[in-house]
Amino acid sequence: MELNADFTSRVVVHADQLDWQASPMKGVDRRMLDRIGGEVARATTIVRYAPGSHFSAHTHTGGEEFVVLDGVFQDEHGDFPAGTYVRNPPTSQHTPGSAEGCTIFVKLWQFDLDDRTQFRKDMSAELPPASDGVATATLHSDQREVVTYSDIEPGAAFTSDAPGGHELLIIGGSLTEGGDTLTRNSWLRLPEGAPLSAVAGADGAKVWMKTGHLPHAKAPSV
């Protein structure tokens, strides 16, 4: 399966306008944003856990990172409330679920396969003081990618000329870019060489962003 798999093109998806699709696990639904592969895939997805639902225990051969958008995600490592960013590297294992229900933004098979760094971070707690209306925390950085979280004041410019492409998820508020107004759960991907030039809306914006990673995009090596 290929979905938004042309990484040389700009893509905007307003995820809240998509229908939920059932996953192989009862009570767990998803909205696919991009994908290369079948059930084992390089994938970017918004996943919804119904209250009391869970996946069976599994190993992340290609790694998994996610942001908790609402509710509380749970596994044997603890409870992960909204606003938590988690990286589970290749070879990590867990049994995910949610007693009260939750929604997460998740990326699979997008790690350096030698990465073994596992962590969780409260994104808001990582923020430094704002500069020119933008407070940005670096959540993760390596030779392949940089992951950030930004809290942007109303009307402030949000720009980047980072190499290797840009990928953004709007966590809250709104952002205007390229003539599109991006609201909560809107997802934007800009190809390598395309700079980001956006402006926060009247309610500001909270934005998760990854840069540098698009040249590494490929199907899982299984």
LOMAR-429085 format. One line per field, with one value per residue (C-alpha): x, y, z; residue number from 0. Coordinates in steps of 0.5 Angstrom, whole numbers, plus 500, padded with zeros to 3 digits. Example, Ala and Ser with C-alpha at 12.3 -4.5 7.8 and 13.67 -1.06 7.14 Angstrom:
BEGIN
px <- [525 / 527] $
py <- [491 / 498] $
pz <- [516 / 514] $
n <- [0 / 1] $
***
This chain:
BEGIN
px <- [500 / 502 / 499 / 502 / 509 / 511 / 516 / 518 / 511 / 508 / 502 / 497 / 492 / 486 / 486 / 480 / 476 / 478 / 474 / 476 / 479 / 479 / 486 / 487 / 486 / 478 / 477 / 483 / 482 / 486 / 487 / 493 / 497 / 503 / 505 / 509 / 508 / 502 / 501 / 509 / 510 / 513 / 507 / 505 / 498 / 493 / 491 / 485 / 484 / 477 / 476 / 479 / 482 / 489 / 494 / 498 / 505 / 510 / 517 / 518 / 523 / 523 / 522 / 516 / 515 / 509 / 505 / 499 / 494 / 489 / 487 / 492 / 496 / 499 / 503 / 508 / 513 / 507 / 502 / 503 / 498 / 496 / 503 / 508 / 513 / 515 / 521 / 521 / 527 / 528 / 528 / 524 / 517 / 511 / 504 / 500 / 493 / 488 / 484 / 480 / 481 / 486 / 489 / 496 / 500 / 505 / 510 / 513 / 519 / 523 / 529 / 536 / 536 / 542 / 538 / 537 / 535 / 528 / 525 / 519 / 518 / 513 / 513 / 511 / 516 / 522 / 520 / 525 / 523 / 520 / 524 / 520 / 514 / 516 / 518 / 522 / 524 / 529 / 526 / 531 / 536 / 541 / 545 / 538 / 533 / 531 / 524 / 522 / 516 / 514 / 509 / 507 / 504 / 498 / 500 / 508 / 512 / 514 / 520 / 525 / 530 / 532 / 535 / 532 / 524 / 519 / 513 / 509 / 503 / 498 / 497 / 493 / 491 / 492 / 497 / 497 / 502 / 502 / 495 / 492 / 489 / 492 / 488 / 488 / 491 / 492 / 499 / 503 / 509 / 514 / 519 / 527 / 529 / 522 / 523 / 517 / 514 / 508 / 504 / 500 / 493 / 489 / 489 / 497 / 499 / 502 / 506 / 510 / 515 / 521 / 526 / 532 / 528 / 525 / 531 / 531 / 524 / 523 / 519 / 521 / 527 / 524] $
py <- [500 / 507 / 513 / 520 / 517 / 522 / 525 / 531 / 534 / 538 / 535 / 537 / 533 / 535 / 529 / 531 / 531 / 523 / 517 / 513 / 506 / 500 / 497 / 489 / 490 / 491 / 498 / 501 / 505 / 510 / 515 / 514 / 520 / 517 / 510 / 505 / 498 / 493 / 492 / 492 / 499 / 506 / 509 / 516 / 515 / 518 / 512 / 512 / 507 / 506 / 506 / 499 / 497 / 495 / 492 / 485 / 485 / 486 / 488 / 495 / 492 / 499 / 503 / 507 / 515 / 518 / 524 / 523 / 528 / 527 / 522 / 517 / 512 / 506 / 501 / 497 / 503 / 507 / 512 / 517 / 523 / 528 / 532 / 527 / 525 / 518 / 514 / 507 / 505 / 498 / 492 / 495 / 492 / 494 / 492 / 499 / 500 / 505 / 505 / 511 / 512 / 516 / 519 / 519 / 521 / 515 / 514 / 507 / 504 / 511 / 510 / 509 / 501 / 502 / 507 / 504 / 511 / 510 / 516 / 520 / 528 / 532 / 537 / 543 / 542 / 542 / 549 / 555 / 562 / 565 / 569 / 573 / 570 / 563 / 558 / 552 / 546 / 540 / 534 / 529 / 530 / 526 / 525 / 524 / 528 / 534 / 533 / 540 / 542 / 550 / 554 / 560 / 567 / 569 / 573 / 571 / 568 / 561 / 560 / 554 / 553 / 546 / 541 / 535 / 537 / 539 / 535 / 538 / 536 / 542 / 540 / 546 / 553 / 554 / 556 / 559 / 556 / 556 / 559 / 553 / 554 / 549 / 547 / 542 / 535 / 538 / 535 / 538 / 535 / 540 / 536 / 537 / 544 / 547 / 552 / 553 / 560 / 560 / 565 / 563 / 565 / 569 / 563 / 562 / 555 / 549 / 545 / 538 / 538 / 534 / 536 / 532 / 526 / 525 / 523 / 517 / 515 / 508 / 502 / 497 / 492 / 486] $
pz <- [500 / 498 / 501 / 500 / 498 / 494 / 498 / 493 / 494 / 499 / 502 / 507 / 511 / 515 / 519 / 523 / 516 / 515 / 517 / 522 / 519 / 524 / 525 / 526 / 534 / 536 / 539 / 536 / 530 / 525 / 520 / 516 / 514 / 510 / 509 / 505 / 506 / 508 / 516 / 517 / 514 / 514 / 517 / 520 / 523 / 528 / 532 / 537 / 543 / 545 / 553 / 555 / 549 / 548 / 543 / 544 / 547 / 541 / 539 / 535 / 530 / 526 / 532 / 534 / 536 / 538 / 541 / 546 / 543 / 548 / 554 / 557 / 554 / 558 / 558 / 563 / 563 / 566 / 564 / 558 / 559 / 553 / 551 / 552 / 547 / 547 / 543 / 543 / 539 / 535 / 539 / 544 / 547 / 550 / 551 / 549 / 551 / 555 / 561 / 559 / 552 / 548 / 541 / 539 / 533 / 531 / 527 / 525 / 522 / 521 / 526 / 525 / 526 / 531 / 535 / 542 / 546 / 549 / 553 / 554 / 555 / 557 / 551 / 555 / 560 / 555 / 553 / 554 / 554 / 548 / 542 / 537 / 540 / 539 / 544 / 541 / 545 / 542 / 544 / 540 / 535 / 531 / 524 / 521 / 524 / 529 / 533 / 536 / 540 / 539 / 542 / 538 / 540 / 536 / 530 / 530 / 524 / 524 / 519 / 518 / 512 / 515 / 510 / 509 / 509 / 514 / 517 / 522 / 526 / 529 / 537 / 538 / 535 / 528 / 523 / 516 / 511 / 503 / 503 / 508 / 515 / 519 / 525 / 531 / 528 / 521 / 518 / 513 / 510 / 506 / 501 / 502 / 499 / 501 / 507 / 512 / 512 / 517 / 521 / 528 / 528 / 533 / 538 / 537 / 535 / 538 / 533 / 533 / 528 / 525 / 520 / 516 / 515 / 509 / 505 / 509 / 507 / 505 / 506 / 512 / 511 / 513] $
n <- [0 / 1 / 2 / 3 / 4 / 5 / 6 / 7 / 8 / 9 / 10 / 11 / 12 / 13 / 14 / 15 / 16 / 17 / 18 / 19 / 20 / 21 / 22 / 23 / 24 / 25 / 26 / 27 / 28 / 29 / 30 / 31 / 32 / 33 / 34 / 35 / 36 / 37 / 38 / 39 / 40 / 41 / 42 / 43 / 44 / 45 / 46 / 47 / 48 / 49 / 50 / 51 / 52 / 53 / 54 / 55 / 56 / 57 / 58 / 59 / 60 / 61 / 62 / 63 / 64 / 65 / 66 / 67 / 68 / 69 / 70 / 71 / 72 / 73 / 74 / 75 / 76 / 77 / 78 / 79 / 80 / 81 / 82 / 83 / 84 / 85 / 86 / 87 / 88 / 89 / 90 / 91 / 92 / 93 / 94 / 95 / 96 / 97 / 98 / 99 / 100 / 101 / 102 / 103 / 104 / 105 / 106 / 107 / 108 / 109 / 110 / 111 / 112 / 113 / 114 / 115 / 116 / 117 / 118 / 119 / 120 / 121 / 122 / 123 / 124 / 125 / 126 / 127 / 128 / 129 / 130 / 131 / 132 / 133 / 134 / 135 / 136 / 137 / 138 / 139 / 140 / 141 / 142 / 143 / 144 / 145 / 146 / 147 / 148 / 149 / 150 / 151 / 152 / 153 / 154 / 155 / 156 / 157 / 158 / 159 / 160 / 161 / 162 / 163 / 164 / 165 / 166 / 167 / 168 / 169 / 170 / 171 / 172 / 173 / 174 / 175 / 176 / 177 / 178 / 179 / 180 / 181 / 182 / 183 / 184 / 185 / 186 / 187 / 188 / 189 / 190 / 191 / 192 / 193 / 194 / 195 / 196 / 197 / 198 / 199 / 200 / 201 / 202 / 203 / 204 / 205 / 206 / 207 / 208 / 209 / 210 / 211 / 212 / 213 / 214 / 215 / 216 / 217 / 218 / 219 / 220 / 221] $
***
